[in-house]
Amino acid sequence: MNDAAHAPAIRRIANILQEMRAPASPLRTMLSADADAPPVVPARIDVSLAGTTAVARRLEDGTFRRVRPGVYLSTAEGDGEGYLDRLLAEVRGVRERASGELWFSHSTAALLHGAWLYDVPELVHLTHEFHPHVAREGEPLIRRHHTSLPHRDRDHVDGIPVTSIERTLVDCVRTLLPASALVVADSLFRLGADPWAVSRIVDESRGKRGVVQARRILELCDPRSCSPGESAARMAAVDDGLPRPECQVEVATVDGVFFVDFGWEDVRLAVEFDGAVKYSGGEYGDPERVRRLEAARQRALEDAGWIVVRVRWHELSDPLALGLRIRRAYERTRYRRRATAGRLLVVA
């Protein structure tokens, strides 16, 4: 395992996690920052003693929703029309009607473990140890997989059978689109995935579909990423030919030390992802004050010799254009530093 092609990437990730967990590390709080509790799969309503007329009325007035024959959920906590609501309802329906052993896997397991998802199809993935009966016409949201699943790769989240966090990570980096895979990998390592267990599973997957991509994603993975948007923006940058950036780069300024989302210290280029949530008020504070603080922070970074590229959510929809914008900024900063170094040599 130590001689595997992905071993250097695994060592780098393990070192990052060790640094984040160090008692005095300023990054220690990131292990829980922005990590909400895993979503809760809705409970089944027991209608065994209810009359058929009463159940029909609840369905008609929208109080109940039927997700499988005999499986009803309450709509009291939401209308069930959102992406997350539909997936979690499908998980409950499958779980209640399952006639044999199965484990929720791939992006579904990632969701249940509490990982970030980004640009992931609305599907519920199931892994079986036997060849499953596939009836896609009757269950359009279900994707079934057949493979051996060692006991070490099995887990439960609130009573729901799932693949282990490490197996889930490997399944996702093998099968999702690259940006989606990187988002899941960054967050699952932050949530506790063991890099060496991940390495073992990747090594055992040699020859399977998607292993080449898995190794590439591990090369780019960085659990210091603070949001799905940051991870997706990083992917856009490296897809445009830039070297792998570092996350949470420490920059000393006259106003104190700041950590930029990611960047390249050698050319002093920082990329900051502006998620709309930070300007939404509430627990994030007054939006205008947040904007003033962001502007002051950027001025301090620029006074320290850094160029700052700000990225917003809508730009992620065109990763080619975003990658080109970041690469052009990188080239400008590299040229500027070379020119500055040349002038200093002439003066000396």
N, C-alpha and C positions, 0 to 999 in steps of 0.2 A: 504493500500500500504506500509506503514511503517513497517508492520509486515511480509511482504513477505520474502521468503527465500533469495531473491537476494538483499534485502535492504542494508545489510552491504557492499556489493560490490559497490552498487550505491553510498553510502555515501563516500566510499574511492575514487571513480572516481571523484565525485563532489569536494572533498577536494583537489585532485591533480589539477583539473582545476582551482580551486580558487587560489591555490598557483602559478600556471603558469601565471595567470592574474594579480597577485599583481604587482603594479607599480615598486617595487624594486627587483622583482624576477629575478635572472639570467636566468630563464627558460622562461621568457616572450616572447622572440623572437622566441621560438620554435613553438608558435601558428601559425606562418606563414612560418617558415623555411621549406624548401624542399617541399612546397605546391604550385605546379604550378596551373595556372588557369584551371578550368574545361575544358575538351576537347570540341571543337566546332563541333556540328553536321553540316555536309556539307549542303549547300543550294541547293535547286532543281533548275535545269535549265529550264527556260520557253521555251518550243519548240512549243507552241500553234500556232505560226505564221510561223514556219520553215517548209520547204517542207520535205516530207518523204525521198526523195533522199539525201538531205543534212544531215539529221539525220543519215541515214544509213552509209554515208561516215564517219561521226564523230565516229560512233561506230566502223567502220572498221579500222580507223587509230588510235583508242585508245584514242581520245580526250574526248569522252563521255563514260560513262558506264551506263547501264540500271539496276536498282535495283528492279523495279516493273513495271508493265505495265503503260506506260506513265510517269514514274519517271526516269529522267536522271540526273546524277551528272557529274561534271567536274573532269577530272583526272589531272588538272593543278597543284594542290597542293600535289599530291602524286599519286603513281601507284595503290592505293587501294588494295594492296596485303598483307598488314600487318594486324595483329590481331585487332588493334584499328581501322584501316581504314574500315575493313569489318563490325565491330560492329556498327560504327557510320553511315555507309552507310545503314545498315539494319534498324537502328533507323529512318533515314529519310524516307526510303521507306515505313515502317510501318505507320509512322505518316501521310504521304501524302495520303495513301490509306485507312486509317481507316474510317469506316462507323459509328462508335458509340464511346461512351466514353471509354477511356482506359488510363492507367497510366503505364509508364515504371517503373519497380520495381526490387527488389532483387539486384543482382550484376550490372545490367544495370543502375539502378537508382544510385547505389553507384558510378559507373563510371561517370555519368552525374553530380553528386554532386561534383566530384573532388577527390574522395577517391582513395587510393591505391588499386590495385587488385593484387592478387598473386595466381597462380595456379588455375585460375577460368576457367571453360569450356567456349568455344566460343559460347555463347547463348545470345539471347535477350529475357528478361523476361517482360511479360505484365500482368497486373492485371486488371480484369474486375469485374464488379458487377453482371454480368449475366453469365450463363454457356456459355463459348465461343465455337464456332465451331473449332474443332481441325483437322487440315489437315497437319500432319507432313511431309507427302511425298512432299507437295508443298512448305513448309516453314521449312526446316530442322534446321534453326538457331533459331526458335521461340519456347518459352515455355510460355504457357498461364496459368494463375491462376484465380480462381474464389473465391471471398471473399467479405464481406462487407468492405467498405473503408470509414470511417468517414471523413468529410470535413477537420478535423484537420490533417489527415494523407495524405492530397493531397498538391501538390506544383507544381511549374513550374520552369524550368531552361532554360532561353533563349527561352521561348515560348513552350518548350517541356513539356508535362504533366508527372510528376514523383511522386512517393510516397515521403512523407516528409523525411527529413534526419533521424529522429528518427524511423519512420516506416521502412525505408530502412535498418537501422542498425539491427533492430530486425529480419526482414526477412532474412538478411544475416547470423546472428549468429545462427539462427534456421536451416538453410538449407545448408550452405556451409561446406566443410571439415574444421576441427578445425583450422588448420594453416591459411587457407584462411579467415575464419571467424574472427580470431583474428586480422589479418592485416587490414581488413575493419573496424572493431570496433575501433581499436586504432586510425585510421586516421579520421573516421567520428566524434569521440569525439573531436579531435583536430580542426576539421572544424566547430564545433559549435553545435553538437547534445546535447540536454539538457538531462542530466542523469535522471532527475525525470520524464520527458516525456517518456524516454525509459523504465523506471521502470513500469510506468502505462501500457504501451503496452504489456510488458512481463507478467504483472499480468493478463491482459485481455486475454492473450493467453494461460492461464492455461489449461492443458489437450490436447493442440495441439501438433502435431509432432514437435520434435526438441527443446521443451522448456527446457528440462534437459540440453541439450548441451548449449543452450543460457545462462543459469545461470552459467555454468562452464566457458564459454568464458568471461562473465562479471567479474567473480572472477579473471581471469588472465589479463584482459584488463588494459592497461596503456597508456594514451594519450601522455606520454613523449617519447614514442618510436619514433625514428627519421627516420626509413625506414622500408619497408616491410621485408627486410632481418633480421633486429633486431627482429621484431615481430615473424617471423617464427623460428628464432633460440631460442627465449624464449620458444616457444611452444615445441620445441624438448627437451629442458632442463627439463621442468616440466613433459613432458610425460615419462621421464626416472626416475621419482620419486623425483626430487628435489623440495624444497619449492619454492614458487613464488618469483622470484628475484625482486629487485627494479631497476627501470630505472633511468638513469642520476644520479648515485651515485657520490656525491661530495668527492673528495680525495685531501687532502692537501699534497703537496710534496715540496721539497726544490726548485723546479723550478716554484712553483706557484700552484694554485688550478686547478684540471682537473675534468671533468665529464666523467665517463666511461659509455658506452652504457647501460649495465645492470650488476648486480652482487649481491653478498651477502657480506654485510659489516662485519657480524659476523665472517666470515672465511677469509675475504679479498681476495675474488676471483672476478675478473672482466672478462667480456666477451665483446670483441670489434668486431663489424662486419665491415669487410673490403669490402665495395662496390667498384667495379672496377672504378666507375665514378670519385672517388677522385684522381685517378692516371691518368686521361685522358687528363690532361693539360687544356688549355683554361682558363676559369674563375676560375678553381681550382688551377692554378699556375703550376710551373714547376714540373713535376712528381718526379724528383730526390729530389728536395727540400722537397716535401710533404713526401717522404719516410724517409728522414733524420729527419724531425720533428716528424714523427710517432715513429721512433726508439728512439729519445731522450725522447719523452713522455713515452714510455714503460719503459725505464731505470729509469725514475723518479718514476713511479708507483711501479716498483719492489724495488727500494731503500726505498720506503715508506712501504715496507712489503707486497705488493700485488702480487698475481700471475695473469697473464694476459693470457687469452685464445683468440686467434684470429680466427675468422670464416670467410670463404670466400663463395661466391655464390655457387660454385659447391658442397659444402658440404651439402647444403640444400636439394639436390636431394636424400640424404640418411639420413633422420632425426633420424633413430635408431642409426646409427653409430655416428652421431653428438651428440645426447643426451648422449650416453655412454662416449664419449670423455670428455664432460663437467662434467658429474657426477664423472668420475675418478679424474679429476682435483679438484673437490669440496671435494672429500674424502681425497685426498692428503693434501689439505690445512687445512682441519679440523683436520686431524691427526697431522700435523705440529704444529698447534696452541695449541692443547692439550699437545703435548710433550713439547713445550716451556713453557706452564703454569706450567707443572709438575716440570720442572727444576727450575723455579723461586721459587716454593714452597719449594723445597728441600734446595735451597740456603738460603731462608729466615729462 
